[in-house]
Amino acid sequence: MTKHSYDKEFKEQAVQYYLDNKDHMTIVEMSKNLGIGASTLQKWVRLFNETGAVGRGSGNFASDKDKEIARLKRQLRDAEGAIEVLKKSIGILSK
């Protein structure tokens, strides 16, 4: 299953679409029209009702730039760990 990432504007529009149509459409119909899962739309609506905003999705990042920086740091940390394992393996094999 592919995980999709939706920007804040799309989420806000989806919640507004729900609010505008909730009296005469089911959430399943609305989510189908939007091309998203019903549980995803329900989650965005619940978050909006609780906080008054849709939010950025996963993570506690102030911006997409911060999220990308965190991803790159994680990728660098993983690569450095792999290099350390390879260095140890070379040391063991050269003995």
C-alpha positions as CSV (number, residue, x, y, z in Angstrom):
1,M,0.0,0.0,0.0
2,T,1.4,3.4,-1.0
3,K,1.5,6.1,1.6
4,H,0.4,9.5,0.2
5,S,1.5,12.9,1.5
6,Y,-1.0,15.8,1.1
7,D,-0.2,19.4,1.6
8,K,-2.0,21.5,4.2
9,E,-4.0,23.4,1.5
10,F,-5.5,20.1,0.2
11,K,-6.4,19.0,3.7
12,E,-8.1,22.3,4.4
13,Q,-10.0,22.1,1.2
14,A,-11.0,18.5,1.9
15,V,-12.3,19.4,5.4
16,Q,-14.2,22.4,3.9
17,Y,-15.7,20.1,1.3
18,Y,-16.8,17.8,4.1
19,L,-18.4,20.6,6.1
20,D,-20.2,21.9,3.0
21,N,-21.6,18.5,2.0
22,K,-22.0,16.5,5.2
23,D,-25.8,16.9,5.2
24,H,-26.4,15.2,1.9
25,M,-23.4,13.0,1.3
26,T,-21.7,10.2,3.2
27,I,-18.1,10.5,4.2
28,V,-17.3,7.5,2.0
29,E,-18.8,9.3,-1.0
30,M,-16.9,12.5,-0.3
31,S,-13.6,10.7,0.2
32,K,-14.2,8.8,-3.1
33,N,-14.8,12.1,-4.9
34,L,-11.6,13.5,-3.4
35,G,-9.5,10.4,-4.2
36,I,-8.6,9.7,-0.5
37,G,-9.5,7.1,2.0
38,A,-12.6,7.6,4.2
39,S,-10.5,7.1,7.4
40,T,-8.0,9.8,6.2
41,L,-10.8,12.3,5.7
42,Q,-12.3,11.3,9.1
43,K,-8.9,11.9,10.8
44,W,-8.6,15.4,9.2
45,V,-12.1,16.3,10.2
46,R,-11.6,15.1,13.8
47,L,-8.3,17.0,14.0
48,F,-10.0,20.1,12.7
49,N,-12.8,19.8,15.2
50,E,-10.4,19.3,18.1
51,T,-7.8,21.9,17.2
52,G,-9.4,24.3,14.7
53,A,-6.7,23.4,12.2
54,V,-5.9,20.5,9.9
55,G,-2.2,20.5,10.8
56,R,0.8,19.4,8.8
57,G,0.4,15.6,9.1
58,S,3.0,13.4,10.6
59,G,5.8,14.8,12.6
60,N,6.2,18.0,14.6
61,F,7.9,20.1,11.9
62,A,7.3,23.8,11.5
63,S,7.8,23.7,7.7
64,D,8.5,21.3,4.8
65,K,12.1,22.5,5.0
66,D,12.5,21.3,8.6
67,K,10.9,18.0,7.7
68,E,13.4,17.6,4.8
69,I,16.3,18.5,7.0
70,A,15.3,15.9,9.6
71,R,14.9,13.3,6.8
72,L,18.4,14.0,5.5
73,K,19.9,13.9,8.9
74,R,18.3,10.5,9.5
75,Q,19.6,9.3,6.1
76,L,23.1,10.5,6.9
77,R,23.0,8.8,10.4
78,D,22.0,5.6,8.7
79,A,24.7,5.8,6.1
80,E,27.4,6.6,8.8
81,G,26.2,3.5,10.7
82,A,26.5,1.3,7.6
83,I,30.0,2.6,7.1
84,E,31.0,1.8,10.6
85,V,29.7,-1.8,10.2
86,L,31.7,-2.1,6.9
87,K,34.8,-0.9,8.6
88,K,34.5,-3.4,11.4
89,S,33.8,-6.2,8.8
90,I,36.9,-5.3,6.9
91,G,38.9,-5.4,10.1
92,I,37.6,-8.8,11.0
93,L,38.1,-10.2,7.5
94,S,41.7,-8.9,7.2
95,K,42.9,-10.8,10.3
